[in-house]
């Protein structure tokens, strides 16, 4: 394991640098706006060199992708436990709602930058952690099996449709400068997509 000695005299293990870079850059983005923060400023705030930064991200856009990728990991870890949530359907609602709220918590400017990066780089920067996908598709399958949702689409395909819908609602929220109740609207759409019995 590589140990870094920071200018402040503290040591930091290499694997600890990614959270530091992400947290610091997010704070700077929220304070100054994404376009007003340079890689140099992020490096100075983290007490790291540019070559060290570039081991984790080539551009600021790469940081946005890492933020999105890690959103699902910030959710309450009991979201997929039907005993804690009351039903498989509630697990679905909780998992996707926590994900959506985490995304929205970054603010419209930051979230808009992720969409801009997708267009500019022509790359999908809306990758979600495989662990969230695996857990959610298992929950969708259980909900189908128990009759809590009636849509019988393959759970992985259903997951893809729901995530695409969620991202669409995020875009709608950004275009309306955060002035719409996107969580309520998304939950209504989710209920329709899953065909929840009345």
C-alpha beads as a LAMMPS data file, in Angstrom:
LAMMPS data file: protein, C-alpha beads

198 atoms
197 bonds

1 atom types
1 bond types

-500.0 500.0 xlo xhi
-500.0 500.0 ylo yhi
-500.0 500.0 zlo zhi

Masses

1 110.0

Atoms # bond

1 1 1 0.000 0.000 0.000
2 1 1 1.348 3.461 -0.926
3 1 1 1.598 6.069 1.836
4 1 1 1.611 9.756 0.920
5 1 1 3.203 12.399 3.146
6 1 1 1.174 15.575 2.752
7 1 1 2.731 19.054 3.066
8 1 1 0.937 19.434 6.391
9 1 1 3.050 16.534 7.722
10 1 1 0.121 14.108 7.837
11 1 1 0.300 10.797 6.056
12 1 1 -2.518 9.418 3.966
13 1 1 -2.956 6.023 2.391
14 1 1 -3.518 6.165 -1.374
15 1 1 -6.985 4.650 -1.126
16 1 1 -7.996 7.501 1.211
17 1 1 -7.236 10.157 -1.389
18 1 1 -10.261 9.535 -3.612
19 1 1 -12.813 10.460 -0.913
20 1 1 -10.714 13.507 0.001
21 1 1 -10.585 14.678 -3.620
22 1 1 -14.307 14.067 -4.122
23 1 1 -15.414 15.756 -0.898
24 1 1 -13.115 18.724 -1.417
25 1 1 -14.086 19.261 -5.046
26 1 1 -17.795 18.954 -4.208
27 1 1 -17.427 21.583 -1.478
28 1 1 -15.593 23.897 -3.884
29 1 1 -18.139 23.308 -6.671
30 1 1 -21.002 24.150 -4.309
31 1 1 -19.250 27.245 -2.911
32 1 1 -17.971 28.741 -6.175
33 1 1 -19.848 26.990 -8.971
34 1 1 -18.451 24.212 -11.141
35 1 1 -17.060 26.490 -13.879
36 1 1 -15.246 28.679 -11.344
37 1 1 -13.150 25.883 -9.822
38 1 1 -9.910 24.744 -11.420
39 1 1 -8.039 21.470 -10.998
40 1 1 -5.222 23.553 -9.475
41 1 1 -7.592 24.857 -6.757
42 1 1 -8.768 21.333 -5.976
43 1 1 -5.165 20.156 -5.688
44 1 1 -4.231 23.043 -3.418
45 1 1 -7.234 22.443 -1.175
46 1 1 -6.336 18.728 -0.926
47 1 1 -2.579 19.349 -0.456
48 1 1 -1.793 17.114 -3.427
49 1 1 0.038 17.572 -6.713
50 1 1 -1.608 17.595 -10.127
51 1 1 0.030 14.247 -11.044
52 1 1 -1.575 12.734 -7.927
53 1 1 -4.959 14.221 -8.897
54 1 1 -4.633 12.757 -12.395
55 1 1 -4.322 9.253 -10.933
56 1 1 -7.972 9.593 -9.910
57 1 1 -9.467 11.856 -12.570
58 1 1 -8.275 13.266 -15.877
59 1 1 -10.804 16.124 -15.855
60 1 1 -13.336 17.756 -13.561
61 1 1 -15.943 15.897 -15.631
62 1 1 -14.477 12.617 -14.397
63 1 1 -15.173 13.795 -10.837
64 1 1 -18.819 14.319 -11.755
65 1 1 -18.998 10.752 -13.000
66 1 1 -17.449 9.481 -9.755
67 1 1 -19.986 11.466 -7.724
68 1 1 -22.886 9.949 -9.654
69 1 1 -21.375 6.466 -9.440
70 1 1 -21.159 6.686 -5.653
71 1 1 -24.622 8.138 -5.002
72 1 1 -26.230 4.733 -4.485
73 1 1 -23.645 3.868 -1.852
74 1 1 -24.821 6.766 0.290
75 1 1 -28.322 5.334 0.711
76 1 1 -29.574 3.850 3.966
77 1 1 -28.218 0.296 3.865
78 1 1 -31.574 -1.172 4.964
79 1 1 -33.404 0.094 1.874
80 1 1 -33.689 -3.427 0.416
81 1 1 -34.775 -5.182 3.627
82 1 1 -38.538 -5.882 3.386
83 1 1 -38.791 -6.406 7.130
84 1 1 -37.396 -2.934 7.760
85 1 1 -39.333 -1.264 4.919
86 1 1 -42.597 -3.198 5.251
87 1 1 -42.770 -4.694 1.748
88 1 1 -40.782 -5.310 -1.422
89 1 1 -42.587 -2.394 -3.083
90 1 1 -41.513 -0.097 -0.241
91 1 1 -37.934 -1.304 -0.768
92 1 1 -38.146 -0.273 -4.429
93 1 1 -39.588 3.119 -3.501
94 1 1 -36.975 3.691 -0.787
95 1 1 -33.979 2.659 -2.917
96 1 1 -34.866 4.826 -5.888
97 1 1 -36.107 7.753 -3.771
98 1 1 -32.904 7.826 -1.700
99 1 1 -30.908 7.721 -4.937
100 1 1 -32.909 10.588 -6.453
101 1 1 -32.727 12.737 -3.313
102 1 1 -28.962 12.223 -3.088
103 1 1 -28.577 13.403 -6.679
104 1 1 -30.803 16.444 -6.133
105 1 1 -28.894 17.390 -2.978
106 1 1 -25.934 18.459 -5.152
107 1 1 -27.998 21.358 -6.537
108 1 1 -29.061 22.308 -10.047
109 1 1 -25.734 23.819 -11.202
110 1 1 -23.732 20.754 -10.270
111 1 1 -26.304 18.320 -11.690
112 1 1 -26.564 20.313 -14.916
113 1 1 -22.806 19.960 -15.369
114 1 1 -23.159 16.176 -15.388
115 1 1 -25.647 16.407 -18.258
116 1 1 -23.363 18.853 -20.096
117 1 1 -20.410 16.480 -19.687
118 1 1 -22.490 13.667 -21.196
119 1 1 -23.204 15.748 -24.285
120 1 1 -19.695 17.193 -24.647
121 1 1 -17.838 13.912 -24.226
122 1 1 -20.488 11.747 -25.867
123 1 1 -19.987 9.299 -23.020
124 1 1 -22.438 7.877 -20.525
125 1 1 -21.445 9.454 -17.248
126 1 1 -24.624 8.189 -15.575
127 1 1 -23.105 4.888 -14.515
128 1 1 -24.504 3.485 -11.271
129 1 1 -22.569 1.117 -9.036
130 1 1 -23.060 -2.545 -9.985
131 1 1 -23.877 -3.349 -6.354
132 1 1 -26.954 -1.082 -6.410
133 1 1 -28.082 -2.584 -9.711
134 1 1 -27.662 -6.143 -8.398
135 1 1 -29.511 -5.417 -5.172
136 1 1 -32.330 -3.525 -6.888
137 1 1 -32.894 -6.154 -9.582
138 1 1 -33.145 -8.778 -6.803
139 1 1 -35.763 -6.626 -5.059
140 1 1 -37.675 -6.126 -8.311
141 1 1 -37.684 -9.895 -8.868
142 1 1 -38.975 -10.520 -5.327
143 1 1 -41.680 -7.883 -5.781
144 1 1 -42.772 -9.533 -9.054
145 1 1 -42.738 -12.972 -7.460
146 1 1 -44.828 -11.823 -4.494
147 1 1 -47.328 -9.978 -6.706
148 1 1 -46.494 -6.578 -5.212
149 1 1 -45.735 -5.315 -8.714
150 1 1 -47.451 -6.688 -11.806
151 1 1 -44.970 -5.681 -14.519
152 1 1 -43.332 -8.961 -15.535
153 1 1 -40.512 -7.447 -17.577
154 1 1 -37.105 -8.999 -16.881
155 1 1 -35.927 -7.276 -13.643
156 1 1 -32.698 -6.046 -15.247
157 1 1 -34.604 -4.493 -18.141
158 1 1 -37.137 -2.986 -15.758
159 1 1 -34.290 -1.550 -13.693
160 1 1 -32.792 0.067 -16.822
161 1 1 -36.151 1.656 -17.701
162 1 1 -36.580 2.994 -14.161
163 1 1 -33.050 4.451 -14.014
164 1 1 -33.559 6.106 -17.412
165 1 1 -36.851 7.552 -16.167
166 1 1 -35.169 8.799 -12.983
167 1 1 -32.466 10.551 -15.026
168 1 1 -35.175 12.100 -17.206
169 1 1 -36.880 13.498 -14.114
170 1 1 -33.521 14.903 -12.982
171 1 1 -33.208 16.738 -16.313
172 1 1 -36.751 18.104 -15.914
173 1 1 -35.867 19.298 -12.393
174 1 1 -32.730 21.052 -13.682
175 1 1 -34.603 22.749 -16.551
176 1 1 -37.112 24.067 -14.001
177 1 1 -34.253 25.316 -11.787
178 1 1 -35.272 22.976 -8.972
179 1 1 -38.759 24.486 -8.710
180 1 1 -40.735 21.247 -9.257
181 1 1 -41.570 18.438 -6.841
182 1 1 -39.680 15.890 -8.865
183 1 1 -39.673 13.251 -6.100
184 1 1 -43.484 13.060 -5.964
185 1 1 -43.720 13.074 -9.763
186 1 1 -41.080 10.346 -10.069
187 1 1 -42.823 8.150 -7.469
188 1 1 -46.081 8.382 -9.436
189 1 1 -44.222 7.359 -12.602
190 1 1 -42.469 4.536 -10.729
191 1 1 -45.806 3.178 -9.535
192 1 1 -47.082 3.172 -13.125
193 1 1 -43.921 1.564 -14.510
194 1 1 -44.038 -1.233 -11.969
195 1 1 -47.807 -1.656 -12.298
196 1 1 -48.490 -1.605 -8.572
197 1 1 -51.934 -3.105 -7.843
198 1 1 -54.491 -0.640 -6.481

Bonds

1 1 1 2
2 1 2 3
3 1 3 4
4 1 4 5
5 1 5 6
6 1 6 7
7 1 7 8
8 1 8 9
9 1 9 10
10 1 10 11
11 1 11 12
12 1 12 13
13 1 13 14
14 1 14 15
15 1 15 16
16 1 16 17
17 1 17 18
18 1 18 19
19 1 19 20
20 1 20 21
21 1 21 22
22 1 22 23
23 1 23 24
24 1 24 25
25 1 25 26
26 1 26 27
27 1 27 28
28 1 28 29
29 1 29 30
30 1 30 31
31 1 31 32
32 1 32 33
33 1 33 34
34 1 34 35
35 1 35 36
36 1 36 37
37 1 37 38
38 1 38 39
39 1 39 40
40 1 40 41
41 1 41 42
42 1 42 43
43 1 43 44
44 1 44 45
45 1 45 46
46 1 46 47
47 1 47 48
48 1 48 49
49 1 49 50
50 1 50 51
51 1 51 52
52 1 52 53
53 1 53 54
54 1 54 55
55 1 55 56
56 1 56 57
57 1 57 58
58 1 58 59
59 1 59 60
60 1 60 61
61 1 61 62
62 1 62 63
63 1 63 64
64 1 64 65
65 1 65 66
66 1 66 67
67 1 67 68
68 1 68 69
69 1 69 70
70 1 70 71
71 1 71 72
72 1 72 73
73 1 73 74
74 1 74 75
75 1 75 76
76 1 76 77
77 1 77 78
78 1 78 79
79 1 79 80
80 1 80 81
81 1 81 82
82 1 82 83
83 1 83 84
84 1 84 85
85 1 85 86
86 1 86 87
87 1 87 88
88 1 88 89
89 1 89 90
90 1 90 91
91 1 91 92
92 1 92 93
93 1 93 94
94 1 94 95
95 1 95 96
96 1 96 97
97 1 97 98
98 1 98 99
99 1 99 100
100 1 100 101
101 1 101 102
102 1 102 103
103 1 103 104
104 1 104 105
105 1 105 106
106 1 106 107
107 1 107 108
108 1 108 109
109 1 109 110
110 1 110 111
111 1 111 112
112 1 112 113
113 1 113 114
114 1 114 115
115 1 115 116
116 1 116 117
117 1 117 118
118 1 118 119
119 1 119 120
120 1 120 121
121 1 121 122
122 1 122 123
123 1 123 124
124 1 124 125
125 1 125 126
126 1 126 127
127 1 127 128
128 1 128 129
129 1 129 130
130 1 130 131
131 1 131 132
132 1 132 133
133 1 133 134
134 1 134 135
135 1 135 136
136 1 136 137
137 1 137 138
138 1 138 139
139 1 139 140
140 1 140 141
141 1 141 142
142 1 142 143
143 1 143 144
144 1 144 145
145 1 145 146
146 1 146 147
147 1 147 148
148 1 148 149
149 1 149 150
150 1 150 151
151 1 151 152
152 1 152 153
153 1 153 154
154 1 154 155
155 1 155 156
156 1 156 157
157 1 157 158
158 1 158 159
159 1 159 160
160 1 160 161
161 1 161 162
162 1 162 163
163 1 163 164
164 1 164 165
165 1 165 166
166 1 166 167
167 1 167 168
168 1 168 169
169 1 169 170
170 1 170 171
171 1 171 172
172 1 172 173
173 1 173 174
174 1 174 175
175 1 175 176
176 1 176 177
177 1 177 178
178 1 178 179
179 1 179 180
180 1 180 181
181 1 181 182
182 1 182 183
183 1 183 184
184 1 184 185
185 1 185 186
186 1 186 187
187 1 187 188
188 1 188 189
189 1 189 190
190 1 190 191
191 1 191 192
192 1 192 193
193 1 193 194
194 1 194 195
195 1 195 196
196 1 196 197
197 1 197 198
